[in-house]
Amino acid sequence: MVFDKLRDGFQGAVKGLRKAVVVDKKAVKEFTKEIQKTLLSSDVNVKLVLELSKKIEERGLLEKPPGALDRRENIIRVTYEEIVKLVGTGGDFEVKENDRILMVGVQGSGKTTTSGKLASYFKKKGLNPRLICADTFRPAAYDQLKQIADEIHVPFYGDNEEKKSLKIIERGIQKFGDKGLVIIDSEGRHKLNKELMDDINEVYKKIRPDKILLVLDSTIGQQAGEQAKAFKESTRIDGLILSKMDGTAKGGGALSACAVTGAPIYFIGVGERTGDIEAFIPQRFVSKMLGFGDMEGLLEKAQQIDFDEESAKRMIKGQFDLNDLYEQIEQMNSMGSLDKLMEMLPFKMNVPDEAAELQQEKMSKFKIIMDSMTPAEMADPSIIKKDRVERIAKGSGTSAEEVRELLSYYKRMKKMMKGMGGGRQMKRMMKKMGMGGMGM
């Protein structure tokens, strides 16, 4: 995933600082040197890297650690604060009905797809978005955005016969009038040039949008900073959207773009589907990169799940059956893939990516095996002996060994729950998840 290299480098630097016997000037310089190497190898602008590392070094050596923090902990705090400043304060992207959002970016940045994703995002927030396709440079943009609009059921306007982008926007605004939040997919080009910038500037002056969002491909390296600078010189930039964050590139150029525009990142694209867009929260992002996870985000995901209270009660008492285990696996799946959940835990709990993928695959196979069991077997796994194991394996297309592995996993889970002090630890976690009023 984009920023994996940054994350691994930052976490390596933090671990090195933690291992230092004495946190003196030499140790701090060694730490900032590792930060520099990480940023430079991830395509962050050299000048920006030097400025950032200088601030970390100066503050780390000169500032008196606040509260009960020691110098080591304070340097990590300072690093966190400086990187948060770099990517912008973020926060909620505030819009209202009748606002006009102009989407800008070069061809290939994901601007059209992102316009549709943004419409879907705001529709879920209770607004009434409208989409205008004004990208006349790329013929497929019209069909692509119209298809997305039909999929998410939002009004759409475009004219694939008109060659003047501004005329399409003016007609679209006239059609929609004062109804709804209008999102405009503006014209792009396959590269930066004066003609594109002039067109964007003309559109900006004529329609005076309430918000202008620059869409940047997070995989293009230092070109992101160059693109950001060119757009800023031609129009106002209120915020950034980083597309293709599910890719495998370095992603450091996107950080350079933040510094160039002085605008915060508001959203990130994390997949191909219409719903694959997330509000960007810099504090959580930096916390994950430094290895401290995103427990708040994990708990928020848990709160969105419709927990079965009776099943939860049985689980914390160690009295659950395979029906409850099946329900637990379903709930975990609804929170997202296991590797993404692991990313939210501090230092990923030292679980390798391969192990997370293997565990995800195993849980899916356990569900298939349980689908081949009878209600009596699900309610009382102790009755599953050799003949039943073979029948279940045959019915699920698995092996007898895999069926026994499921039964062994179930027994371990039951024993673990009983060993958690009568469920006290689980109760505390459920209370954090908003499940404290279950009368347990």
Secondary structure by P-SEA (a helix, b strand, c coil): ccaaaaaaaaaaaaaaaaacccccaaaaaaaaaaaaaaaaaacccaaaaaaaaaaaaaaaccccccccccaaaaaaaaaaaaaaaaacccccccccccbbbbbbbccccaaaaaaaaaaaaaaaabbbbbbbbccccccaaaaaaaaaaaaabbbbbbbcccccaaaaaaaaaaaaccccbbbbbccccccccaaaaaaaaaaaaaccccbbbbbbcccccaaaaaaaaaaaacccccbbbbccccccccaaaaaaaaaaacbbbcbbbcccccccbbbbbaaaaaaaaaccccaaaaaaaaaacccaaaaaaaaaaccccaaaaaaaaaaaaaaccaaaaaaaccccccccaaaaaaaaaaaaaaaaaaaacccccccccccccaaaaaaaaaaacccaaaaaaaaaaaaaaaaaaaacccaaaaaaaaaaaccccccc
